Amino acid sequence: MAEPDPRRALPLGDEELRLELTEPQARNAIHGLVRELPFSLRDWDGGSVVLSVRLEPQPGYPFRLDLEVSYALTDAGLAVTVTAHNLGERPAPYAVAQHPYLQVGTELVDDAMLTVPANRWLETDARGIPVGERPVDGTALDFREPRPIGAQVLDTAYCGLVRDEAGVATVRLERPDGSRVVELWLDGPADYLQVFTGDTLPDPGRRRRSVAIEPMSAPANAFNSDPAGVALAPGDGHELRWGVSPSIHS
């Protein structure tokens, strides 16, 4: 039996969509469709900026979306909102994630204290495709209570996020003495987090210098595993909200 084509995306009726491989070594199509597109400045007022781009139909993704990203800087920190609208006449598969890297002034992330409010993590195969959810209980991936990252290598998707009464989940990174703290919060339909300690970055000098805390609206391979869950109906919109709040204590 022939091996399934790794480019297979969301089947629509008898249509099968294929994207180009952007991670050939793992035979994956990842990192999205707007990573290399130029965004246009839509609005700016000194404290915030709004950027936009239209994603036009293309091979492997015959859908049209309007995308907008807002970055607002206040005394409380940085707030980010990513919105999408389906301009087409049929459902469009859509998922979104962003990749902020955080650090608190330690030479390596090994000495930083990490808190991730997640009860489960996604086990993956050799290509990074999720194969099931697993509890963090009793594993080295359990960061529900603050503890040093140490030598732990993380490139891990978390789910089962614990939220406050306002529906916000907060990841915390801090120096051991508590003198510097940075928190990443996520709201809206961001139900997954990818935590990455940078061990495989191309530049060895950047590895383990910071931690990527990536809010995601869906896990990897969601177009195949849960096509209905990532379908954006014609005319509908989607909004992802997250932000960063730093603090320094003397």
PyMOL commands that set and color helices and strands:
alter all, ss='L'
color gray80, all
select helices_A, chain A and resi 24-26+109-111+204-206+222-225+227-230
alter helices_A, ss='H'
color red, helices_A
select strands_A, chain A and resi 40-44+48-55+65-74+77-86+92-93+101-102+113-115+118-124+130-135+147-148+155-161+169-174+180-187+192-196+211-216+231-232+237-248
alter strands_A, ss='S'
color yellow, strands_A
deselect
rebuild
show_as cartoon
